[in-house]
Amino acid sequence: MCRSGRVWETGLVHPYVERLVELGLPVGDWALTGSGPLLLRGWIDDVGDLDVISRGSAWEIAERHGQFTTLANGVQIIEIGPRVTVGRTWPYGDATVDEMIDTAEMVRGVPCVHLDHIVTYKQILDRPKDREHLSIIERNRRDASPRS
């Protein structure tokens, strides 16, 4: 169950997502980014890790439950066990962490950054998996758009 009181809306529960939800981060102070939102939508089958952006009390809770580290690019994160990272900055694109959290959309009970931010991130990194994910996003957006 998420802090908001919403029960998971899916039978799909990935172990990394379980670890993240168990932290009890307050909705409104964090959002899932990276490939995690695609996993929750059921558009991809697995992720290598979960990336979370946070502020305020969500960051403070993460500090109590994880290991602080600084990445090679200077970004400071909290590692919550293997493969779940919580940061309070996001070096990809022009949107601020506050904007990304404030415009997050709930996906299966988890706040996820808007797909536009995911697209920007994946376009910047431009790895093979990012190009694949961009195609998946485009296809799902096209399939979901109203037909005239």
PyMOL commands that set and color helices and strands:
alter all, ss='L'
color gray80, all
select helices_A, chain A and resi 15-22+36-40+56-65+97-102+115-125+128-144
alter helices_A, ss='H'
color red, helices_A
select strands_A, chain A and resi 30-33+50-54+67-70+76-79+84-87+105-107+110-112
alter strands_A, ss='S'
color yellow, strands_A
deselect
rebuild
show_as cartoon
